[in-house]
Amino acid sequence: MSLPLTSHTLEKLEQLLFAMGFKVRYEKGNFKTGSCLLEHNKIIVVNKFSNLEGKITALVTLVKQTNPAENLLDDKQRQFFHSLQQTELF
């Protein structure tokens, strides 16, 4: 499955991560394109200067590394999460 690289996809990823208990922040800084996860605070920091593709790729990578409790997600979010697990990143 390929994922459309749109701002709508980015919003869906942000909503999914929020439902899983994460806070997504966009910050400028001298770090590589991608994100870092502060485990205990469940904060994801994404480089705000990354392009849309870079932001989506970083968030999908993190989603694929998580295993949320199914009861945290509604049906659409659960379906989206499972589809992301099948997504091959380029």
Order of alpha helices (4+ residues) and beta strands (2+ residues): alpha-beta-beta-beta-alpha-alpha
